[in-house]
């Protein structure tokens, strides 16, 4: 039976049908946005161990590639053994990662515990020095009462408040325990998944290419491959560069705090270094709790630290950061701020970190499409 649609209009008709179907699905998604977003979050939560594994393999891939080349050059120059050399390189990368984490925590944790104990002692001393003011506040909220010339604890009010908050504390503890268990499980599965990804990365890439060429036209596949490599360059350059930049900032902060004899150099330097991974807002997120900690000990140190961190972040934003990161993202500070706010609101800390390279990739694609269209119209 001959098709009622002419051959010259068949392809256009098919594309119009696809556009209409996509539009209908988009409209239904907007009407049921809560259900759609709930389903997306459920899928992401289920796939989180594999996403973590992909992230670990992404970070370890440069180490594996370099170690594999060295192993082949030293041990398998005459007779190559790809599987064996890849296994050795992956094992060495895992050993390096675990050794770095173990050394980091072995040095860091004892000093952090000492700093926290010292802070708790300062808080205790602060309460002792301001006992009268605290007693007045307790009297105001009826946790203490005056009988004759003595302050007496109003046990009924205290017990009532404790009962109100006890269930909240228990629920929070249960939630924290569940989160820790989930995180440990996800990390364990992620490490296993990363190992298999690193071992068979060429096979996975070949399978994805075969799938791409089997579904799309060769020209479309070439475009997809180009943008996949471009996105990999943006993500690798940004994430690795940001981690290196934050480590340098943390070390500089620690050295300068030792020189100027500001209290808790290690604890505060870790806070500054970790939060500096978040672009734009990271310096403020790390500086505020650090200044509050120093205010308990020495207000003058808190003032000097505020001035110092302002200078340090200006140094990072204008010299260290651009030198290490270059222009991998290629977007202005305004769009970076929007990407961080949206990513953080949707996916928390991971969204704040990955929102910038994701937006940078999308921005590069849109800019390329607009440039091509302007060129076809002979416009600048």
Backbone torsions as a table, in degrees:
resi	resn	phi	psi	omega
1	UNK	NA	130.6	-177.4
2	UNK	-76.8	138.0	179.8
3	UNK	-67.7	134.2	179.1
4	UNK	-70.0	-12.5	-178.8
5	UNK	-94.3	125.4	178.2
6	UNK	-58.9	152.7	-177.4
7	UNK	-61.6	-36.4	-177.2
8	UNK	-73.1	-15.5	179.5
9	UNK	-107.3	-6.7	-174.1
10	UNK	-64.6	-46.0	-178.3
11	UNK	-65.0	-41.4	178.9
12	UNK	-65.7	-38.0	178.6
13	UNK	-64.5	-42.3	179.2
14	UNK	-62.7	-42.5	179.0
15	UNK	-65.0	-36.9	177.8
16	UNK	-66.0	-38.9	177.9
17	UNK	-63.3	-42.5	179.2
18	UNK	-63.0	-42.3	178.9
19	UNK	-62.1	-42.5	178.9
20	UNK	-63.7	-43.6	179.7
21	UNK	-63.0	-42.1	178.1
22	UNK	-63.8	-40.8	177.8
23	UNK	-62.5	-41.8	178.4
24	UNK	-63.6	-44.8	178.2
25	UNK	-62.5	-39.0	178.3
26	UNK	-64.4	-41.7	178.1
27	UNK	-63.8	-43.0	177.1
28	UNK	-62.7	-39.0	177.8
29	UNK	-62.9	-38.6	177.3
30	UNK	-66.3	-38.7	179.9
31	UNK	-69.5	-31.7	-179.6
32	UNK	-114.3	45.9	-172.6
33	UNK	-61.7	-40.5	-179.4
34	UNK	-62.1	-43.4	-179.9
35	UNK	-67.6	-41.4	-179.9
36	UNK	-63.7	-46.4	-179.4
37	UNK	-66.3	-35.9	175.7
38	UNK	-62.9	-40.6	177.9
39	UNK	-66.2	-39.4	178.6
40	UNK	-63.2	-44.6	179.3
41	UNK	-63.4	-39.6	179.1
42	UNK	-63.6	-41.6	179.0
43	UNK	-64.9	-43.4	179.9
44	UNK	-63.3	-42.7	179.7
45	UNK	-63.0	-40.4	179.3
46	UNK	-66.5	-39.7	-177.8
47	UNK	-87.3	3.4	-174.5
48	UNK	-57.2	-42.4	178.3
49	UNK	-57.1	-37.5	-179.1
50	UNK	-76.5	-32.1	173.9
51	UNK	-65.7	-40.1	176.2
52	UNK	-63.9	-41.8	177.4
53	UNK	-61.7	-40.9	176.9
54	UNK	-63.0	-40.7	178.5
55	UNK	-64.7	-41.6	178.6
56	UNK	-63.9	-45.4	179.4
57	UNK	-64.5	-35.3	178.4
58	UNK	-63.2	-40.2	179.9
59	UNK	-75.1	-32.9	-177.1
60	UNK	-86.6	-13.8	-175.2
61	UNK	-57.1	-43.9	177.8
62	UNK	-60.1	-38.9	178.5
63	UNK	-65.0	-45.8	-178.6
64	UNK	-61.2	-43.0	-177.9
65	UNK	-63.0	-44.4	-178.2
66	UNK	-69.9	-41.8	179.5
67	UNK	-66.6	-38.0	179.6
68	UNK	-63.1	-42.0	176.9
69	UNK	-61.2	-42.1	179.6
70	UNK	-65.5	-42.5	179.5
71	UNK	-62.8	-44.4	178.8
72	UNK	-63.0	-37.6	-179.0
73	UNK	-69.6	-36.7	-174.9
74	UNK	-87.3	-45.7	-170.1
75	UNK	-105.4	-32.1	-172.1
76	UNK	-122.7	42.4	-177.8
77	UNK	-72.7	-38.1	-177.9
78	UNK	-85.7	-44.6	-178.3
79	UNK	-124.1	101.9	-177.1
80	UNK	-67.2	143.4	172.8
81	UNK	-131.8	84.7	-172.8
82	UNK	-58.4	-45.3	-178.0
83	UNK	-64.7	-43.6	-178.3
84	UNK	-66.9	-44.3	-180.0
85	UNK	-65.6	-37.0	177.0
86	UNK	-67.3	-39.3	177.8
87	UNK	-62.3	-44.5	179.7
88	UNK	-63.9	-44.6	-179.1
89	UNK	-63.7	-41.7	179.2
90	UNK	-66.4	-42.0	178.6
91	UNK	-62.5	-42.4	178.7
92	UNK	-63.7	-40.7	178.3
93	UNK	-61.7	-41.6	178.1
94	UNK	-65.9	-40.9	179.3
95	UNK	-63.1	-43.0	178.2
96	UNK	-61.3	-45.0	180.0
97	UNK	-62.1	-48.7	-178.7
98	UNK	-66.5	-37.1	178.9
99	UNK	-65.8	-41.1	178.0
100	UNK	-63.7	-43.4	179.2
101	UNK	-65.3	-43.2	-179.9
102	UNK	-64.0	-45.2	178.4
103	UNK	-63.8	-40.0	179.3
104	UNK	-60.5	-49.0	-177.8
105	UNK	-72.4	-32.9	178.7
106	UNK	-64.4	-36.4	178.3
107	UNK	-80.7	-37.5	-169.7
108	UNK	-81.3	-47.6	-170.1
109	UNK	-58.9	-48.4	-179.7
110	UNK	-59.0	-41.3	-179.7
111	UNK	-70.5	-34.0	175.6
112	UNK	-64.9	-41.3	178.2
113	UNK	-62.6	-42.4	177.8
114	UNK	-61.8	-42.0	179.5
115	UNK	-64.8	-42.1	-179.6
116	UNK	-65.7	-40.3	176.5
117	UNK	-61.7	-41.0	179.1
118	UNK	-64.3	-40.5	177.8
119	UNK	-63.3	-42.1	178.8
120	UNK	-62.7	-35.1	177.4
121	UNK	-66.6	-40.6	176.5
122	UNK	-63.7	-38.5	177.8
123	UNK	-64.2	-40.9	177.9
124	UNK	-63.0	-42.5	177.6
125	UNK	-65.4	-38.1	178.2
126	UNK	-62.3	-41.6	178.6
127	UNK	-65.0	-40.7	179.2
128	UNK	-64.3	-39.3	-178.9
129	UNK	-72.4	-24.0	-177.1
130	UNK	-116.7	37.1	-176.4
131	UNK	-63.3	-38.8	-177.9
132	UNK	-63.9	-46.1	178.9
133	UNK	-62.0	-41.4	179.5
134	UNK	-65.5	-39.2	177.8
135	UNK	-62.9	-37.9	178.3
136	UNK	-64.1	-40.2	177.3
137	UNK	-65.3	-41.0	178.7
138	UNK	-65.3	-37.1	175.3
139	UNK	-64.8	-39.9	-178.6
140	UNK	-61.9	-40.0	-178.3
141	UNK	-96.1	13.8	170.7
142	UNK	64.2	33.7	170.2
143	UNK	-91.5	-16.9	174.4
144	UNK	-127.3	152.8	174.9
145	UNK	-137.4	155.7	-179.3
146	UNK	-102.5	122.4	175.4
147	UNK	-121.9	106.6	-174.8
148	UNK	71.9	-115.9	178.0
149	UNK	-113.1	14.2	-175.6
150	UNK	-116.3	147.8	172.3
151	UNK	-88.0	128.0	-178.3
152	UNK	-122.0	136.6	178.3
153	UNK	-69.7	129.7	176.2
154	UNK	-83.8	85.1	-170.3
155	UNK	-61.4	-33.1	-179.1
156	UNK	-61.6	-44.8	179.2
157	UNK	-68.5	-39.5	179.9
158	UNK	-62.8	-47.3	-179.4
159	UNK	-63.7	-39.9	179.3
160	UNK	-60.9	-46.2	179.0
161	UNK	-66.5	-37.5	178.3
162	UNK	-64.7	-38.4	177.8
163	UNK	-65.7	-37.1	180.0
164	UNK	-65.6	-37.7	-175.8
165	UNK	-93.0	-14.7	-176.5
166	UNK	-64.1	-44.3	179.7
167	UNK	-63.3	-38.2	178.1
168	UNK	-63.7	-42.4	179.4
169	UNK	-64.3	-43.5	-179.9
170	UNK	-62.8	-44.2	179.3
171	UNK	-62.6	-40.9	178.6
172	UNK	-65.3	-40.7	178.1
173	UNK	-63.4	-41.6	178.0
174	UNK	-63.9	-41.3	179.3
175	UNK	-64.6	-41.7	179.0
176	UNK	-64.4	-43.0	178.8
177	UNK	-62.3	-43.8	178.2
178	UNK	-63.5	-40.1	179.5
179	UNK	-64.9	-41.0	178.9
180	UNK	-63.7	-43.7	179.1
181	UNK	-62.3	-44.6	179.6
182	UNK	-62.5	-42.3	-179.5
183	UNK	-63.8	-43.7	179.5
184	UNK	-63.0	-43.5	178.8
185	UNK	-63.0	-44.7	-179.9
186	UNK	-64.2	-39.8	177.8
187	UNK	-64.7	-40.8	179.9
188	UNK	-63.2	-49.4	178.6
189	UNK	-64.9	-38.3	179.5
190	UNK	-62.8	-39.1	178.3
191	UNK	-64.1	-40.1	178.2
192	UNK	-66.0	-45.5	179.9
193	UNK	-62.2	-39.2	178.9
194	UNK	-63.3	-37.5	179.0
195	UNK	-61.0	-46.4	-179.7
196	UNK	-69.1	-34.9	177.0
197	UNK	-63.8	-42.0	179.4
198	UNK	-69.4	-35.7	-178.7
199	UNK	-68.5	-36.5	-173.2
200	UNK	-122.7	36.8	-175.5
201	UNK	-65.1	-36.2	178.9
202	UNK	-65.5	-38.4	179.3
203	UNK	-64.4	-44.4	179.9
204	UNK	-64.2	-41.9	179.0
205	UNK	-63.2	-41.0	179.2
206	UNK	-64.8	-40.4	178.6
207	UNK	-63.9	-41.0	178.9
208	UNK	-66.2	-39.0	177.7
209	UNK	-64.6	-42.7	178.3
210	UNK	-61.8	-41.4	177.9
211	UNK	-63.4	-42.4	-179.8
212	UNK	-63.2	-48.7	-178.8
213	UNK	-69.7	-24.5	177.8
214	UNK	-76.0	-24.9	-176.6
215	UNK	-98.5	-45.4	-172.5
216	UNK	-104.5	171.5	174.4
217	UNK	-71.5	154.9	179.9
218	UNK	-57.5	-37.4	179.4
219	UNK	-64.5	-41.2	178.0
220	UNK	-64.0	-39.9	179.2
221	UNK	-64.4	-39.8	178.1
222	UNK	-61.8	-40.4	178.0
223	UNK	-65.0	-43.6	179.9
224	UNK	-63.3	-41.9	179.4
225	UNK	-64.6	-41.5	179.0
226	UNK	-60.2	-46.8	-177.6
227	UNK	-73.3	-27.2	173.8
228	UNK	-65.3	-43.4	178.0
229	UNK	-67.2	-37.7	177.9
230	UNK	-64.6	-42.8	177.8
231	UNK	-64.4	-39.7	177.6
232	UNK	-61.1	-40.8	178.3
233	UNK	-64.7	-41.7	-179.9
234	UNK	-65.6	-47.9	-177.6
235	UNK	-65.2	-47.2	-177.8
236	UNK	-63.5	-46.0	-179.3
237	UNK	-63.8	-40.7	-177.0
238	UNK	-72.4	-50.3	-173.6
239	UNK	-67.9	-50.2	-179.9
240	UNK	-63.3	-41.9	178.6
241	UNK	-64.7	-38.7	-179.7
242	UNK	-68.4	-38.0	176.7
243	UNK	-64.3	-44.4	178.4
244	UNK	-63.9	-42.9	178.9
245	UNK	-61.1	-43.6	-179.5
246	UNK	-67.2	-36.9	176.8
247	UNK	-63.9	-41.8	178.0
248	UNK	-63.2	-43.0	179.4
249	UNK	-63.4	-41.9	178.5
250	UNK	-62.5	-42.9	179.2
251	UNK	-66.2	-44.0	177.9
252	UNK	-61.1	-41.3	178.6
253	UNK	-62.1	-42.9	-179.5
254	UNK	-64.2	-44.9	-178.8
255	UNK	-63.8	-45.8	-178.1
256	UNK	-67.2	-36.2	177.7
257	UNK	-66.6	-35.9	175.2
258	UNK	-65.9	-41.4	-179.4
259	UNK	-63.3	-45.0	-177.8
260	UNK	-88.7	3.4	175.4
261	UNK	57.1	46.1	174.6
262	UNK	-88.8	139.2	-174.2
263	UNK	-63.9	152.3	176.7
264	UNK	53.2	55.8	-176.7
265	UNK	-63.7	-41.3	-176.6
266	UNK	-70.2	-47.9	-178.8
267	UNK	-58.0	-48.9	-177.0
268	UNK	-70.2	-37.0	178.9
269	UNK	-64.7	-36.8	176.3
270	UNK	-64.6	-43.7	178.5
271	UNK	-60.7	-46.0	-178.6
272	UNK	-64.7	-43.2	-178.6
273	UNK	-66.1	-43.7	-178.1
274	UNK	-67.3	-46.9	-177.5
275	UNK	-71.2	-20.8	179.0
276	UNK	-68.6	-14.3	176.0
277	UNK	-62.4	-32.8	179.0
278	UNK	-76.4	121.1	-180.0
279	UNK	-67.3	152.5	170.9
280	UNK	68.6	-62.2	-176.1
281	UNK	-88.2	-15.5	-175.3
282	UNK	-54.9	-47.8	179.5
283	UNK	-57.6	-39.2	179.5
284	UNK	-71.1	-39.6	179.9
285	UNK	-61.9	-38.2	-179.1
286	UNK	-82.4	-32.5	-174.5
287	UNK	-74.2	-37.0	-174.7
288	UNK	-62.6	-53.2	177.7
289	UNK	-64.3	-31.4	178.6
290	UNK	-65.5	-42.7	178.2
291	UNK	-65.0	-38.9	178.5
292	UNK	-64.1	-38.3	177.0
293	UNK	-64.0	-43.4	-179.4
294	UNK	-68.8	-29.3	177.8
295	UNK	-62.2	-31.8	178.8
296	UNK	-68.3	-28.8	-174.1
297	UNK	-96.6	-53.4	-174.9
298	UNK	-153.0	104.2	-179.1
299	UNK	-57.6	-33.1	178.8
300	UNK	-66.3	-39.1	176.3
301	UNK	-63.7	-37.7	178.3
302	UNK	-63.0	-39.5	178.5
303	UNK	-65.3	-48.2	179.4
304	UNK	-63.6	-36.3	178.8
305	UNK	-66.1	-39.3	178.3
306	UNK	-60.9	-42.5	178.0
307	UNK	-66.0	-43.7	-178.7
308	UNK	-63.2	-43.8	-176.8
309	UNK	-68.7	-31.2	176.1
310	UNK	-64.1	-44.6	178.1
311	UNK	-65.3	-41.9	-178.3
312	UNK	-63.2	-42.7	-179.3
313	UNK	-70.6	-32.4	173.4
314	UNK	-64.8	-39.5	176.4
315	UNK	-62.8	-41.3	179.7
316	UNK	-67.8	-45.5	-175.5
317	UNK	-69.9	-28.1	-174.4
318	UNK	-106.3	-21.7	-175.9
319	UNK	-124.3	-61.8	-172.8
320	UNK	-67.1	-50.9	-178.1
321	UNK	-58.9	-53.6	178.5
322	UNK	-61.1	-34.0	-180.0
323	UNK	-66.5	-39.8	-177.4
324	UNK	-82.6	-46.9	-173.8
325	UNK	-81.2	-28.0	-175.5
326	UNK	66.7	-135.8	-179.9
327	UNK	-127.3	49.0	-178.0
328	UNK	-64.5	-37.4	-176.1
329	UNK	-83.4	-48.0	175.1
330	UNK	73.6	28.3	177.6
331	UNK	-126.1	160.1	-178.1
332	UNK	-76.6	168.2	-178.7
333	UNK	-63.0	-32.4	179.6
334	UNK	-61.7	-47.2	-179.9
335	UNK	-69.5	-32.5	175.5
336	UNK	-62.4	-42.3	178.6
337	UNK	-62.0	-42.7	178.8
338	UNK	-63.6	-43.0	179.7
339	UNK	-62.2	-39.3	-179.9
340	UNK	-68.2	-44.4	-178.6
341	UNK	-63.2	-47.3	-178.9
342	UNK	-67.6	-46.1	179.8
343	UNK	-62.9	-41.9	178.1
344	UNK	-66.5	-38.5	178.9
345	UNK	-66.5	-32.3	-177.6
346	UNK	-89.0	-40.5	-170.8
347	UNK	-129.6	13.6	174.8
348	UNK	71.4	-143.2	-175.7
349	UNK	-60.2	-42.8	179.5
350	UNK	-61.5	-37.8	178.4
351	UNK	-67.2	-36.6	177.6
352	UNK	-66.0	-34.7	-179.8
353	UNK	-78.9	-46.6	-174.0
354	UNK	-88.4	-12.3	-179.3
355	UNK	-61.5	-34.4	-177.7
356	UNK	-68.4	-52.8	178.2
357	UNK	-65.4	-32.9	176.4
358	UNK	-62.4	-48.3	179.4
359	UNK	-64.5	-37.1	178.0
360	UNK	-61.6	-40.0	177.8
361	UNK	-65.9	-47.3	178.9
362	UNK	-61.4	-41.6	179.6
363	UNK	-61.7	-41.5	179.3
364	UNK	-65.6	-39.4	179.0
365	UNK	-64.9	-48.2	-179.1
366	UNK	-62.2	-42.2	179.7
367	UNK	-63.2	-39.7	179.2
368	UNK	-65.7	-42.8	179.5
369	UNK	-63.5	-43.5	179.9
370	UNK	-63.9	-40.6	179.6
371	UNK	-62.5	-41.2	179.5
372	UNK	-64.2	-43.0	-179.2
373	UNK	-66.6	-39.4	177.6
374	UNK	-65.9	-37.2	179.1
375	UNK	-64.5	-39.5	177.9
376	UNK	-64.7	-29.8	179.7
377	UNK	-91.1	5.6	-179.4
378	UNK	57.4	40.8	177.6
379	UNK	-111.1	151.1	-179.9
380	UNK	-72.8	NA	NA
